[in-house]
């Protein structure tokens, strides 16, 4: 989570003589198991099991979630990649993989299982009216007793400057729906010593350079367990990471949802290392005057600048110059490109009996299902979801990309927003600007900025004429199987002098008072007089990020800005952070685009719509939709927006005309 800087860190940030040496750790996973394809599948479509022969002795080290290379030569992946779906045995000769239709299988292809846990979609399958997750997982009680979510922190990078080096982990922020955590069990193959391996905060010791896997199995009081995996890089002066490269860009943006960075490497780049989807950790040795120290929000990961995965299409090799340029993208970018089947879950008053049912359904519970059962996100990265408890009747994500499904549900129901920080940790949080002011008091102030903290003038973008004059909000308070439509207007029935009318529909609400407060906060955000405040910091400052919730506080005098604006202890929200490295000078500087904190406008209870004529209701007709076992109702566009909101709310939101509980 975000945190405020300490007094000692502020002294360092305001010191002269700052410099940073940048490094790249490129994950080249160890080979676990090798074999050759024994005959081709009957079809290249929907392949979920393959047969092999000539397997090596490493089958016992294969773990579900690892990556399988398929190639025409040993260790190659020119045919494609797949996800290992289960363990292997010495005698079976079969390998379960994530269902795929994209590999052109050829007899005697080389199969290489590597110790890499990537971000993959996990598809559902419908067979004989039975719904399976990840090809063969049938529903038993997965929504009644949920798997826990390991939150282990980002990958670690350590320097072995003595006989040993310690690496700390912290799983205290792990969580589980409807239960509590009961135990932790860590594993660190290759470590030389360890302590606290049955606690949330172990210390793991290494005495040799290398790349190591660390895992933690979290067990909940409901009896369910789940394991997360992370990577540790250990370097020495004799076994160094990549050092000869140029950081072309490195930035994160809240609106787009994450970070990316571009690198040009010289001499040290190998084609076997710079490959599609290889994990890359950008890290530094930082110096503030005579002190070597790194400043960042995550304990024992302060030296990590950013984590990304190589976009294979961005790789540009230049043999003449001996360079390779590539982009490393955060998880948001990859989930924006991962297609997924529709995801439909409805609230259940009794014990859930199918994948389509969930007791006390909330948007967060639906998002947990989407990320945990439809992707491998919870296996290989930190996932933290909003704790908001507003209930909904239906979690309904249409077919599309995973990120699109996640965003539509988060923003559509709660005005929440998914974003990944520079460590590759996913947060789904309600936008700070629409959180009641009293509830923001717990959000940390990372830094109270003063004149010596920025270079040049503070650039403030002012919006003197707002774009929005009125917010028309509607939604549903859903409880115990009953939906109550609610309406709110801000500032009231009469719009402000300038701007358009903006409608927000189908929100999950907890009552009329909350609806009115929310409408006022939305209007406050949309009429923000200072939507962009750009500050170029005069230091190697890695305390700010685009998420999770955090503030800067600033007081400025008239001479600090071009517009002569004066502020006293104003809160700012970081929305875009970029880092610029000058290799010649050795400096790493930070630019941040903030948004000024806003507060609520007045709001009143809106007017329920009048019932439409019977002839309009008769225009409704059931039509099939491209979803498995679902029918939806098409409402005539002649029916007013407000009446649609009422109709939806009184008929359990979006599922008018529903005829089946299948997905």
TORSE-707288 format. One line per field, with one value per residue (C-alpha): residue number from 1; residue in one letter; x, y negated, z negated. Coordinates in steps of 0.5 Angstrom, whole numbers. Each point is the difference from the previous one (the first is absolute). Example, Ala and Ser with C-alpha at 12.3 -4.5 7.8 and 13.67 -1.06 7.14 Angstrom:
num: (1, 2)
residu: (A, S)
X: (25, 2)
Y: (9, -7)
Z: (-16, 2)
This chain:
num: (1, 2, 3, 4, 5, 6, 7, 8, 9, 10, 11, 12, 13, 14, 15, 16, 17, 18, 19, 20, 21, 22, 23, 24, 25, 26, 27, 28, 29, 30, 31, 32, 33, 34, 35, 36, 37, 38, 39, 40, 41, 42, 43, 44, 45, 46, 47, 48, 49, 50, 51, 52, 53, 54, 55, 56, 57, 58, 59, 60, 61, 62, 63, 64, 65, 66, 67, 68, 69, 70, 71, 72, 73, 74, 75, 76, 77, 78, 79, 80, 81, 82, 83, 84, 85, 86, 87, 88, 89, 90, 91, 92, 93, 94, 95, 96, 97, 98, 99, 100, 101, 102, 103, 104, 105, 106, 107, 108, 109, 110, 111, 112, 113, 114, 115, 116, 117, 118, 119, 120, 121, 122, 123, 124, 125, 126, 127, 128, 129, 130, 131, 132, 133, 134, 135, 136, 137, 138, 139, 140, 141, 142, 143, 144, 145, 146, 147, 148, 149, 150, 151, 152, 153, 154, 155, 156, 157, 158, 159, 160, 161, 162, 163, 164, 165, 166, 167, 168, 169, 170, 171, 172, 173, 174, 175, 176, 177, 178, 179, 180, 181, 182, 183, 184, 185, 186, 187, 188, 189, 190, 191, 192, 193, 194, 195, 196, 197, 198, 199, 200, 201, 202, 203, 204, 205, 206, 207, 208, 209, 210, 211, 212, 213, 214, 215, 216, 217, 218, 219, 220, 221, 222, 223, 224, 225, 226, 227, 228, 229, 230, 231, 232, 233, 234, 235, 236, 237, 238, 239, 240, 241, 242, 243, 244, 245, 246, 247, 248, 249, 250, 251, 252, 253, 254, 255, 256, 257, 258, 259, 260, 261, 262, 263, 264, 265, 266, 267, 268, 269, 270, 271, 272, 273, 274, 275, 276, 277, 278, 279, 280, 281, 282, 283, 284, 285, 286, 287, 288, 289, 290, 291, 292, 293, 294, 295, 296, 297, 298, 299, 300, 301, 302, 303, 304, 305, 306, 307, 308, 309, 310, 311, 312, 313, 314, 315, 316, 317, 318, 319, 320, 321, 322, 323, 324, 325, 326, 327, 328, 329, 330, 331, 332, 333, 334, 335, 336, 337, 338, 339, 340, 341, 342, 343, 344, 345, 346, 347, 348, 349, 350, 351, 352, 353, 354, 355, 356, 357, 358, 359, 360, 361, 362, 363, 364, 365, 366, 367, 368, 369, 370, 371, 372, 373, 374, 375, 376, 377, 378, 379, 380, 381, 382, 383, 384, 385, 386, 387, 388, 389, 390, 391, 392, 393, 394, 395, 396, 397, 398, 399, 400, 401, 402, 403, 404, 405, 406, 407, 408, 409, 410, 411, 412, 413, 414, 415, 416, 417, 418, 419, 420, 421, 422, 423, 424, 425, 426, 427, 428, 429, 430, 431, 432, 433, 434, 435, 436, 437, 438, 439, 440, 441, 442, 443, 444, 445, 446, 447, 448, 449, 450, 451, 452, 453, 454, 455, 456, 457, 458, 459, 460, 461, 462, 463, 464, 465, 466, 467, 468, 469, 470, 471, 472, 473, 474, 475, 476, 477, 478, 479, 480, 481, 482, 483, 484, 485, 486, 487, 488, 489, 490, 491, 492, 493, 494, 495, 496, 497, 498, 499, 500, 501, 502, 503, 504, 505, 506, 507, 508, 509, 510, 511, 512, 513, 514, 515, 516, 517, 518, 519, 520, 521, 522, 523, 524, 525, 526, 527, 528, 529, 530, 531, 532, 533, 534, 535, 536, 537, 538, 539, 540, 541, 542, 543, 544, 545, 546, 547, 548, 549, 550, 551, 552, 553, 554, 555, 556, 557, 558, 559, 560, 561, 562, 563, 564, 565, 566, 567, 568, 569, 570, 571, 572, 573, 574, 575, 576, 577, 578, 579, 580, 581, 582, 583, 584, 585, 586, 587, 588, 589, 590, 591, 592, 593, 594, 595, 596, 597, 598, 599, 600, 601, 602, 603, 604, 605, 606, 607, 608, 609, 610, 611, 612, 613, 614, 615, 616, 617, 618, 619, 620, 621, 622, 623, 624, 625, 626, 627, 628, 629, 630, 631, 632, 633, 634, 635, 636, 637, 638, 639, 640, 641, 642, 643, 644, 645, 646, 647, 648, 649, 650, 651, 652, 653, 654, 655, 656, 657, 658, 659, 660, 661, 662, 663)
residu: (X, X, X, X, X, X, X, X, X, X, X, X, X, X, X, X, X, X, X, X, X, X, X, X, X, X, X, X, X, X, X, X, X, X, X, X, X, X, X, X, X, X, X, X, X, X, X, X, X, X, X, X, X, X, X, X, X, X, X, X, X, X, X, X, X, X, X, X, X, X, X, X, X, X, X, X, X, X, X, X, X, X, X, X, X, X, X, X, X, X, X, X, X, X, X, X, X, X, X, X, X, X, X, X, X, X, X, X, X, X, X, X, X, X, X, X, X, X, X, X, X, X, X, X, X, X, X, X, X, X, X, X, X, X, X, X, X, X, X, X, X, X, X, X, X, X, X, X, X, X, X, X, X, X, X, X, X, X, X, X, X, X, X, X, X, X, X, X, X, X, X, X, X, X, X, X, X, X, X, X, X, X, X, X, X, X, X, X, X, X, X, X, X, X, X, X, X, X, X, X, X, X, X, X, X, X, X, X, X, X, X, X, X, X, X, X, X, X, X, X, X, X, X, X, X, X, X, X, X, X, X, X, X, X, X, X, X, X, X, X, X, X, X, X, X, X, X, X, X, X, X, X, X, X, X, X, X, X, X, X, X, X, X, X, X, X, X, X, X, X, X, X, X, X, X, X, X, X, X, X, X, X, X, X, X, X, X, X, X, X, X, X, X, X, X, X, X, X, X, X, X, X, X, X, X, X, X, X, X, X, X, X, X, X, X, X, X, X, X, X, X, X, X, X, X, X, X, X, X, X, X, X, X, X, X, X, X, X, X, X, X, X, X, X, X, X, X, X, X, X, X, X, X, X, X, X, X, X, X, X, X, X, X, X, X, X, X, X, X, X, X, X, X, X, X, X, X, X, X, X, X, X, X, X, X, X, X, X, X, X, X, X, X, X, X, X, X, X, X, X, X, X, X, X, X, X, X, X, X, X, X, X, X, X, X, X, X, X, X, X, X, X, X, X, X, X, X, X, X, X, X, X, X, X, X, X, X, X, X, X, X, X, X, X, X, X, X, X, X, X, X, X, X, X, X, X, X, X, X, X, X, X, X, X, X, X, X, X, X, X, X, X, X, X, X, X, X, X, X, X, X, X, X, X, X, X, X, X, X, X, X, X, X, X, X, X, X, X, X, X, X, X, X, X, X, X, X, X, X, X, X, X, X, X, X, X, X, X, X, X, X, X, X, X, X, X, X, X, X, X, X, X, X, X, X, X, X, X, X, X, X, X, X, X, X, X, X, X, X, X, X, X, X, X, X, X, X, X, X, X, X, X, X, X, X, X, X, X, X, X, X, X, X, X, X, X, X, X, X, X, X, X, X, X, X, X, X, X, X, X, X, X, X, X, X, X, X, X, X, X, X, X, X, X, X, X, X, X, X, X, X, X, X, X, X, X, X, X, X, X, X, X, X, X, X, X, X, X, X, X, X, X, X, X, X, X, X, X, X, X, X, X, X, X, X, X, X, X, X, X, X, X, X, X, X, X, X, X, X, X, X, X, X)
X: (0, 2, 3, 3, 7, 4, 4, 7, -3, -2, 7, 3, -5, 2, 8, 4, 5, -6, 2, -3, 3, -5, 0, -5, -1, -3, -4, 3, -4, 4, -2, -4, -2, 1, -4, -2, -7, -3, -4, -5, -6, -6, -2, 4, -6, -2, 6, 1, 4, 6, 4, 8, 5, 8, -2, 6, 1, -3, -8, 0, 2, -6, -5, -7, 1, 7, 1, 1, 4, -2, 6, 3, 6, 2, -2, -3, -7, -1, -6, -3, -1, -5, -1, 1, -7, 2, 6, 3, 1, 6, -5, -5, 3, -6, 1, -6, 1, -5, -5, 3, -2, 6, 6, 2, 2, 5, 2, 6, 0, 4, -3, 3, -3, 4, -1, -4, -7, -3, -7, -4, -8, -4, -5, -7, -3, -7, -1, -7, -3, 6, 4, 7, 6, 7, -3, -1, -2, -7, -4, 0, 0, 5, -4, -3, 8, 4, 8, 4, 4, 8, 2, 8, 3, 4, 6, 6, 7, 6, 8, 4, 6, 1, 0, -8, -5, -7, -7, -6, -7, -7, -6, -4, -5, -2, -8, -6, -7, -5, 5, 7, 7, 3, 7, 6, 5, 6, 4, 7, 4, 7, 1, 5, -4, -7, -4, -7, -3, -6, -2, -2, 7, 6, 7, 4, 7, 4, 8, 0, -2, -5, -8, -4, -8, -3, -7, -5, -6, -6, -5, -7, -4, -5, 5, 2, 7, 3, 8, 3, 7, 5, 7, 7, 6, 6, 6, 8, 5, 3, -8, -3, -6, -1, 4, 1, -7, -4, -7, -3, -7, -3, -7, -7, -7, -6, -5, 3, 2, 7, 7, 5, 7, 5, 7, 6, 5, 7, 4, -3, -6, -1, -6, -1, -1, -4, -6, -8, -3, 7, 0, 4, 2, 3, 4, 5, 5, -1, 4, -2, 7, 4, -5, -2, -8, -6, -7, -6, -7, 1, 5, 6, -2, 2, 5, -5, -2, -5, -2, -3, 0, 3, -5, 3, -3, 4, 7, 5, 7, 5, 6, 4, 0, -1, -6, -7, -6, -6, -6, -2, -7, -4, -5, -6, 3, 0, -7, -2, 2, -3, -7, -5, -6, -6, -1, -7, -1, -6, -2, -2, -4, 2, 6, 3, -1, 4, 5, -6, -2, 4, -3, 0, 2, 4, 4, 7, -2, -2, 7, 3, -3, 2, 7, 1, -4, 1, 7, 6, 1, 0, 5, 6, -2, -3, -8, -3, -8, -4, -3, -7, -6, -5, -4, -2, -5, 4, 8, -1, 7, -2, 5, 6, 7, 2, 1, -6, -4, 3, 0, -8, -2, 5, -2, -7, -2, 4, 4, 6, 6, 5, 7, 7, 6, 7, 1, -5, -5, -7, -5, -7, -2, -6, 2, 3, -4, -7, 2, -3, 5, -1, 2, 7, 3, 4, 3, 7, 4, 6, 3, -1, 3, 4, 3, 7, -3, -2, 4, -3, -7, -6, -4, -8, -5, -6, -7, -4, -6, -2, -3, -5, -6, -4, 1, -7, 2, -4, 1, -3, 1, 0, -1, -3, -3, -3, 2, -2, 1, 3, 1, 4, 2, 6, 0, -8, -5, 3, 7, 5, 1, 5, 1, -3, -5, 4, -4, 3, -5, 0, 4, 0, -2, -1, -6, -3, 5, 6, -3, 0, 7, 3, -4, 3, 7, 0, -2, 5, 5, -2, 0, 7, 3, 7, 0, 7, 6, 7, 6, 7, 3, 7, 2, 1, -7, -4, -5, -6, -3, -7, -3, -2, -3, 5, 0, 5, -1, 3, 0, 2, 1, -2, 7, 0, -5, -1, -7, 2, -4, 0, -1, 0, 1, -4, 0, 2, -1, 5, -3, 6, 8, 6, 7, 6, 7, 6, 5, 6, -2, -2, -7, -7, -5, -8, -5, -7, -7, -5, -7, -3, -4, -8, -6, -7, -5, -7, -5, -7, -5, -2, -6, -3, -2, -7, -2, 0, -6, -2, 2, 7, 0, -2, 6, 4, 2, 5, 6, 5, 7, 7, 1, -1, -7, -2, -6, 0, -6, 1, -4, -2, 4, -6, -1, 3, 7, -3, -6, 6, 3, -6, -2, 7, 0, -7, 2, 7, 4, 2, -3, -7, -2, 5, -1, 6, 5, 5, 6)
Y: (0, -7, -4, -6, -2, 0, -6, 3, 2, -8, -2, 5, -3, -7, 2, -2, 5, 5, 5, 7, 6, 4, 8, 5, 6, 5, 6, 6, 6, 6, 7, 4, 6, 2, 5, 0, 0, 8, -1, -6, -2, 2, -7, -7, -2, 0, 4, 1, 6, 3, 6, 0, 5, 0, -4, -3, 2, -7, 2, 0, -8, -2, -4, -2, -7, 0, -1, 5, -2, 4, 0, 3, 1, 1, -6, -4, -3, -2, 5, -4, 0, 3, 0, 7, 2, 5, 4, 6, 7, 5, 5, -4, -3, -6, -7, -4, -8, -6, 1, -3, 0, -4, 5, 4, 6, 5, 7, 0, -7, -2, -1, -5, -1, -6, -3, -6, -2, -5, -4, 5, 0, 6, 2, 3, 6, 3, 7, 4, -6, 0, -6, 1, -5, 0, 6, 5, -3, 2, -5, 3, -5, -5, -6, 2, 1, -4, 1, -5, -6, 0, -7, 1, -6, -1, 3, -1, -2, 1, -1, 5, -4, 4, 8, -1, -4, 0, -2, -1, 1, -2, 4, -4, -3, 6, 1, 5, -1, 2, 3, -2, 2, 6, 2, -2, 5, -3, 4, -2, 5, -2, -4, 1, -2, -2, -2, -2, 5, 1, -7, -6, -3, 5, -2, 4, 1, 1, 1, 0, -4, 3, -1, 4, 1, -1, 2, 0, 4, -4, 4, -3, 2, 3, 5, -2, -2, -3, -1, -6, -1, -5, -1, -2, -2, 0, -4, 0, -5, 7, 1, -6, -2, -4, -7, -3, -2, -7, -1, -3, -1, 2, -2, 2, -3, 1, -1, 5, 5, 1, -1, 2, -2, 1, 2, 0, 5, 0, 7, 3, 2, 8, 2, 6, -6, -5, 4, -1, -1, 1, -4, -6, -3, -7, -2, -5, -1, -7, -5, -6, -4, 5, 4, 6, 2, 1, -3, 3, 2, 8, 2, 4, -2, -7, 1, 3, -6, 4, 7, 2, 5, 0, -2, 5, -5, -6, 4, -3, 3, -4, 5, -6, -4, 6, -3, 3, -5, 3, -2, 3, -1, 1, 5, -5, 0, 8, 0, -5, 5, 7, 2, 3, 4, -4, 0, 0, 1, -1, -1, 6, 0, 7, 4, -1, 6, -2, -4, -5, -1, -4, -2, -7, -2, -6, -3, 2, 7, 0, -3, 5, 6, -4, 0, 6, 5, -3, -2, 2, -7, 2, 5, -5, -7, -4, -1, -5, -1, -5, 2, -4, 4, -2, 6, 1, 5, 2, -1, 0, 0, 0, 4, -4, -2, 2, -8, -2, 5, -2, -8, 1, 3, -4, -7, 2, 2, -4, -5, 4, 0, 6, -2, 3, -3, 0, 6, 4, 0, -1, -4, -1, -6, -5, -7, -4, -6, 4, 3, -4, -5, 3, 6, -2, -2, 7, -1, -2, -7, 3, -7, -7, -4, -6, -5, 4, 6, -2, -3, -5, -3, 4, 1, -1, 2, -4, 1, -6, 2, 7, 5, 3, -4, 6, 7, 4, 7, 6, 7, 5, 2, 8, 4, 6, 2, -7, -6, -7, -5, -7, -6, -7, -6, -5, -6, 1, -1, -6, 1, -4, -6, 4, 7, 6, 5, 6, 7, 5, 6, 7, -1, 4, -4, 1, -5, -7, -4, 4, -2, -7, 0, 3, -4, -6, 3, 2, -7, -3, 4, -2, -7, 0, -7, 3, 7, 0, -2, 1, 0, 2, 3, -2, 7, 7, 1, 7, -1, -2, 5, 0, 5, 2, -6, -6, -7, -6, -6, -7, -7, -5, -7, -5, 0, 8, 0, -3, -2, -3, 5, 1, 6, 2, 8, 2, 7, 3, 7, 3, 2, 1, 1, 0, 1, -3, 3, -4, 5, -5, -4, 7, -4, 3, -5, 0, -4, 1, -2, -1, -2, -4, 3, -2, 1, 0, -4, -1, 6, 1, 7, 0, 2, 7, 0, 1, 7, 0, 2, 7, 0, -2, 6, 5, -2, 4, 7, 6, 1, 5, -3, 3, 3, 7, 2, -8, -4, -7, -5, -6, -6, -5, -6, -4, 2, -6, 1, -1, 5, 5, -1, 1, 6, 3, -1, 3, 6, 2, -4, 2, 7, -2, 6, 5, 7, 4, 0, 2, -4)
Z: (0, 1, -6, -2, 0, -6, -3, 2, 7, 1, -2, 6, 5, -1, 0, 6, 3, 2, 5, 2, 3, 4, 1, 4, -3, 6, -2, 3, -3, -1, 4, -5, 5, 7, 5, 7, 3, 1, 6, 2, -3, 4, 1, -1, -3, -8, -2, -7, -1, 4, 0, 0, -1, -1, -7, -4, -7, -3, 1, -8, 0, 5, -3, 2, 3, 3, 7, 6, 6, 7, 5, 6, -4, -7, -5, 6, 0, 7, 0, -6, -7, -5, -7, -4, -3, -5, -3, 4, -2, 2, 4, 3, 6, 0, -1, -2, 3, 0, 6, 6, 8, 2, 0, 7, -3, 3, -2, -4, -2, -5, -7, -5, -7, -3, -7, 2, -3, 5, 1, 4, 1, -2, 4, -2, 4, 0, 1, 0, -4, -5, -1, -1, -2, 3, 4, -5, -7, -2, -5, -7, -5, 3, -1, -7, -3, 4, 2, -4, 4, -1, 0, -1, 3, 6, 3, -4, 2, -5, 1, -3, -3, -6, -1, -1, 2, -3, 4, -4, 2, -3, 1, -5, 5, 3, -1, 1, 1, -5, -5, -3, 1, -4, 2, 5, 3, 3, 5, 3, 4, 0, -6, -5, -6, -2, -6, -1, 5, -3, -1, 4, 0, 1, 1, 6, 0, 7, 0, 8, 6, 4, 1, -5, -1, -6, -1, -6, -1, -4, -4, -2, -6, 5, 2, 7, 2, 6, 2, 2, 4, 0, 3, -4, 4, -3, 3, -2, 3, 4, 2, 2, 3, 7, -1, 7, 2, 1, -4, 6, -4, -7, -2, -3, 1, -4, 6, 4, -6, -1, 2, 6, 1, 7, 0, 5, -2, 2, 1, -6, 4, 2, 4, -5, -6, 4, 2, 0, -7, -4, -6, -1, -7, 1, -6, -3, -5, -2, -4, -3, -1, -4, -2, 4, -1, 4, -2, 2, -3, -1, -5, 2, 8, -1, 6, 5, 5, 4, 2, 7, 5, 7, 6, 5, 6, -3, 1, 5, 1, 3, 2, 3, -7, -4, -4, -1, -2, -3, -5, -6, -2, -7, -1, 2, 7, 1, -3, 5, 5, -3, 3, -5, 0, -3, -7, -4, -7, -4, -7, -4, -6, -2, 1, 7, 4, 6, 3, 2, -7, -6, -7, -2, 7, 0, 6, -4, 0, 7, 2, -5, 5, 6, -2, -4, 4, 7, 0, -4, -3, -7, 1, 2, -2, -6, 1, -5, 1, -3, -6, 1, -2, 5, 2, 7, 4, 6, 1, 8, 4, 8, 4, 1, -3, -7, -1, 3, -4, -6, 1, 2, -6, -5, 3, 2, -7, -5, 4, -2, 5, 1, 0, 0, -4, 3, -4, 4, -6, 2, -4, 1, -4, 0, 3, -6, 3, -1, -7, -6, -3, -7, 3, 4, -7, 0, 7, -1, 1, 4, 0, -2, 5, 0, 4, 0, 2, 7, 6, 5, -2, -2, 7, -2, 5, -2, 3, -1, 4, -3, 5, -4, -3, -3, -2, 1, -4, -1, -3, -4, -7, 0, -7, -1, 7, 1, 4, -2, 6, -3, 4, -2, 3, -1, -1, 1, 5, 3, 3, -1, 5, 4, 3, 2, -4, -1, -2, -5, 0, -3, -5, -7, -5, -8, -1, 2, -4, 3, 7, -1, -3, 6, 5, -4, 0, 8, 1, -4, 4, 7, -2, -3, 1, 0, 4, 1, -4, 3, -5, 3, -7, -1, -3, 1, -3, 1, -6, 5, 4, 4, -5, -6, -3, -2, 0, 0, -4, 3, -2, 6, 0, 6, 3, 0, 6, 6, -1, -7, -4, -7, -4, -8, -1, 6, 1, 7, 3, 4, 7, 5, -3, 5, -1, 4, 0, 2, 1, 1, -7, -3, -3, 0, -1, -1, 4, -3, 2, -5, -1, -5, -5, 0, -4, 0, 3, -2, 2, -1, 1, 8, 2, 2, 7, 2, 3, 8, 4, 0, 8, -2, -5, 6, 4, -5, 3, -2, 5, 0, -2, 1, -6, -3, -2, -1, 3, -1, 1, 5, -2, 5, 1, -1, -7, -4, -4, -6, 1, 2, -7, -4, 5, -1, -8, -1, 4, -3, 4, 8, -1, 3, 4, -3, 2, -3, -5, 4, 3)
